[in-house]
Amino acid sequence: MDLISPKLPYIGVDIGGSHITAAHVDATDFAIVKSSMIRTRVASTEDAATIITDWIAALAPLIVRDGDEVTRIGIAMPGPFDYEKGISLMRGMKKYDSLYGMNVLDILAEKLDIPKDHILFRNDAEAFLHGELASGAVVGEKRAVGITLGTGLGSASNCQGTTVDSNRAFLPFKDSIAEEYISTRWFSNRYKELTGKEIKNVESLLTSDDQSIKDTLFTEFGENVASFLNTFIAEEKPDVVVIGGNIAKTWDYFIPVVLKHLENKDVVLKQSVMWEDAALVGAAFSWAHL
């Protein structure tokens, strides 16, 4: 396959539970062109047409054409998703349910008027880790795992020689699956159990006047993360763990608890330094393997 000419940038895309971020990524050094970045909210619980309209609004301005050549797009997408065929398999996750079974690849190619083979999908946690390995918190590490803490739980590893999705969100954990205990959804559900009130997101919890509730939630969450990591680390044997996602921005509230309960004290935990940029770079790197 002829790769994109270096004169045309890639488009790196990160699709989250409530947003889409996209930017040009230089095709030679995989640096993000900051001036091109577009971030917009996505009504992920709405109908499919609304979601696709939000995505197209962010992507269309970034399409670059030079004669017959059109820029390529790498998309970091949460799972479950058929990344090769471009079919959404998300259902019952309070995000993108209306896209279930739809061929997102075909739809985007048609709406953006670009060839289907100009769009590649990659698991978002896998893209995140690859970005942090390329130019972030774990540059050059040979044995690293990454997790993303947000509306869902992502996990990835490069411990077997290549960066891959570890797909651990749906593994059995306590009386359910890991994602039910390590996500924004857990905070919302647990907060309501304790207070009878609703909470929008983890960030809003920080403004709560009830210190005991905050302490309880972050302690329990830290214990959940530690339990999850203990199994992940035992199986992958990394030297370092990089943690991203919006919940990771509350690092100081839960990481002391994680470190207290972490069984392998030799493993270093690092907070993301790239945040969303990591997924954009990692998604664009999808083209480097072709």
Backbone hydrogen bonds, N-H to C=O, Kabsch-Sander energy under -0.5 kcal/mol:
donor,donor_aa,acceptor,acceptor_aa,energy
3,L,1,M,-0.6
8,L,5,S,-2.4
10,Y,25,V,-2.7
11,I,72,R,-2.1
12,G,10,Y,-0.5
12,G,23,A,-2.5
13,V,74,G,-2.1
14,D,21,T,-3.1
15,I,76,A,-2.6
16,G,14,D,-0.6
16,G,19,H,-2.3
20,I,40,T,-2.2
21,T,14,D,-2.4
22,A,38,I,-2.7
23,A,12,G,-1.9
25,V,10,Y,-2.4
26,D,31,A,-2.9
30,F,26,D,-1.8
33,V,24,H,-2.9
34,K,32,I,-1.2
36,S,33,V,-2.1
37,M,34,K,-1.4
38,I,22,A,-3.1
40,T,20,I,-2.3
42,V,18,S,-2.0
44,S,42,V,-2.0
46,E,43,A,-2.0
51,I,47,D,-1.8
52,I,48,A,-2.8
53,T,49,A,-2.1
54,D,50,T,-2.0
55,W,51,I,-2.2
56,I,52,I,-2.8
57,A,53,T,-2.0
58,A,54,D,-1.1
58,A,55,W,-0.6
59,L,55,W,-2.0
60,A,56,I,-2.9
62,L,59,L,-1.8
63,I,59,L,-0.6
63,I,60,A,-1.3
66,D,69,E,-2.8
69,E,66,D,-2.0
71,T,64,V,-2.4
73,I,118,H,-3.2
74,G,11,I,-2.9
75,I,120,L,-2.9
76,A,13,V,-3.3
76,A,74,G,-0.5
77,M,75,I,-0.7
77,M,122,R,-2.8
82,D,87,I,-3.0
83,Y,81,F,-1.3
86,G,82,D,-2.4
87,I,82,D,-1.2
88,S,102,M,-1.9
89,L,80,P,-1.6
96,Y,44,S,-2.9
99,L,96,Y,-1.5
100,Y,97,D,-1.8
101,G,88,S,-3.0
102,M,99,L,-2.6
104,V,86,G,-1.8
104,V,102,M,-1.3
105,L,86,G,-1.4
107,I,103,N,-1.8
108,L,104,V,-2.8
109,A,105,L,-2.4
110,E,106,D,-2.1
111,K,107,I,-2.7
112,L,108,L,-2.7
113,D,109,A,-0.9
114,I,109,A,-1.9
118,H,115,P,-1.7
119,I,116,K,-1.7
120,L,73,I,-2.4
121,F,83,Y,-0.6
122,R,75,I,-2.8
124,D,77,M,-1.5
127,A,123,N,-2.4
128,F,124,D,-2.4
129,L,125,A,-2.5
130,H,126,E,-2.2
131,G,127,A,-2.4
132,E,128,F,-2.2
133,L,129,L,-2.2
134,A,130,H,-1.9
135,S,131,G,-2.4
136,G,132,E,-1.7
138,V,132,E,-1.1
139,V,136,G,-1.0
140,G,133,L,-1.1
141,E,138,V,-2.1
145,V,240,V,-1.9
146,G,156,A,-2.5
147,I,242,V,-2.0
148,T,154,G,-1.7
149,L,244,G,-2.7
150,G,148,T,-0.6
150,G,152,G,-2.1
154,G,148,T,-2.2
154,G,152,G,-0.5
156,A,146,G,-2.3
157,S,164,V,-2.2
158,N,144,A,-2.4
161,G,158,N,-1.8
164,V,157,S,-2.6
164,V,162,T,-0.5
166,S,155,S,-2.4
167,N,155,S,-1.0
171,L,168,R,-1.4
173,F,176,S,-2.2
176,S,173,F,-2.5
178,A,171,L,-1.9
179,E,169,A,-2.6
180,E,177,I,-1.1
181,Y,178,A,-1.7
182,I,178,A,-1.2
184,T,150,G,-2.6
187,F,183,S,-1.5
188,S,184,T,-2.4
189,N,185,R,-2.7
190,R,186,W,-3.0
191,Y,187,F,-2.5
192,K,188,S,-1.9
193,E,189,N,-2.0
194,L,190,R,-2.0
195,T,191,Y,-2.3
196,G,192,K,-2.3
197,K,191,Y,-0.5
205,L,201,N,-0.8
205,L,202,V,-0.6
206,L,202,V,-0.8
206,L,203,E,-0.9
207,T,204,S,-1.0
208,S,205,L,-1.7
211,Q,209,D,-1.2
214,K,210,D,-1.8
215,D,211,Q,-2.8
216,T,212,S,-2.3
217,L,213,I,-2.6
218,F,214,K,-2.6
219,T,215,D,-2.0
220,E,216,T,-2.5
221,F,217,L,-2.6
222,G,218,F,-2.4
223,E,219,T,-2.1
224,N,220,E,-2.1
225,V,221,F,-2.7
226,A,222,G,-2.4
227,S,223,E,-2.3
228,F,224,N,-2.4
229,L,225,V,-2.9
230,N,226,A,-2.6
231,T,227,S,-1.3
232,F,228,F,-2.0
233,I,229,L,-3.4
234,A,230,N,-1.8
235,E,231,T,-1.8
236,E,232,F,-2.4
237,K,233,I,-2.8
239,D,143,R,-2.7
240,V,143,R,-1.2
241,V,268,V,-3.0
242,V,145,V,-2.3
243,I,270,K,-2.7
244,G,147,I,-2.6
247,I,149,L,-2.2
248,A,149,L,-0.6
248,A,245,G,-1.0
249,K,246,N,-1.4
250,T,247,I,-2.1
251,W,248,A,-1.2
253,Y,250,T,-2.3
254,F,250,T,-0.8
254,F,251,W,-1.0
255,I,251,W,-2.7
258,V,254,F,-1.9
259,L,255,I,-3.0
260,K,256,P,-1.7
261,H,257,V,-1.7
262,L,258,V,-0.9
265,K,263,E,-1.0
267,V,264,N,-1.1
268,V,239,D,-2.1
270,K,241,V,-3.3
272,S,243,I,-2.5
277,D,274,M,-1.9
278,A,275,W,-1.4
279,A,275,W,-0.7
280,L,276,E,-1.7
281,V,277,D,-2.5
282,G,278,A,-2.9
283,A,279,A,-2.5
284,A,280,L,-2.1
285,F,281,V,-2.0
286,S,283,A,-1.4
287,W,284,A,-1.7
288,A,285,F,-1.5
289,H,285,F,-0.5
289,H,286,S,-0.8
290,L,287,W,-1.1
